[in-house]
C-alpha cells in the first residue's frame, strides 16, 4: 500500500493543522496510510528580520511547493493567509477546510484591554496590517516587531519588560488550546482580518487527480466561496501578505458579502469598501476596483516604494 505524504511546516501550530487533516483522511479512508512530512521554510529560518524587509511572497510555502512539484510529498497543508494568491504553475489550492474564527485576538500581560492600555504602551506584532489599523485606532501606541512561532511570541511577551500585549490570529490561539490566554477578541471594525485568516488550505499538484479526488470530502463550500472572494480582492490589488490589506467575506444562501480595507503604514489614511454578489472572483475584483477608485493604488505604490528603499 502506497504511503500518502502530507507536507507541513515544523511549528507546533502547523503540525496541529496537518495532524487534523491526517485524522480526517484516516477516518474517511481507513485502508490508506497517511504520514506527515515536516520541513522548514525560509520564513521559519530567518527570524531576526521583519517580514516586509525579507520581501518574499512565498516565505512560508516555497519549500513545500518545491516538494509538491517533485512529488516528494502528495499534498501540502498551509494556513491560507500564508499562501500567495498566485501559485506556481502546476499547483493549485484543492481544498479549503471549514473556517475557524477569523478574528484577531489581544493577549495582554496583565488583562488590560487594547482600548484601555496606558498612552504609549508597546504592542508586539510584525504584521503591517495590524500595525496600520491599530495606529488608526490608537495613534499613541508603539509597536515592536515580534517574529517566530506562537510559543516564541508568548514567551517574548512574558519575558519583555516593555511589551504590554501581543496580537495574534484567534484561529491559531484556539487550535493550540490557549483560550484562557485571550484577553479580548478584537472587533472587525478595529482589525479587519487578513485574507484567508482562520482557514486551513491544502495545496496539490494540478495533475494529481487521485489526490484531489481523495481530498474532496474535506472541502467546505461556504469557506471556499468566501476565501476565493477575499483572495481575488487581494490579487487584484497586487498585494502580498506584507501590505496593510484586510478582507473578510461571509456567505448567506449563496450570496457573498465582502468587506475590504487598505491602509497606509502610518495608519493615517484608511480606505474601506464592501461588495456583494454570487461569483467569488467577480466580487473580489469589483470590490478591489471600488477601493482603487478611492485612492488605494497610490497608497500601495507608496508602501512598495518605502519597502524598496528600506531593502
Buried (B, 14 or more C-beta within 10 A) or exposed (E): EEEBBBBBBEBBBBBBBBBBBBEBBEEEEEEEEBEBBBBEBBBBEBEEEBBBEBBBBBBBBBBBBBBBBEEEBBBBBBBBBBBBBEBBEEBBBBBBBBBBBBBBBBBBEEEBEBEEBEEEBBBBBBBBBBBBBBBBBBEEBEBBBBBBBBEEBBEBBEEBEEBBBBBBBBBBBBBBEBEEBBBBBBEBEBBBBBBBBBBBBBBBBEEBEEBBEBBEEBBBEBBBBBBBBBBBBBBBBBBBBBBBBBBBBBBEEEEBBBBBBBBBBEBEBBBBBEBBBEBBBBBBBBBBBBBBEBEBBEBBEEBBEEBEEEE
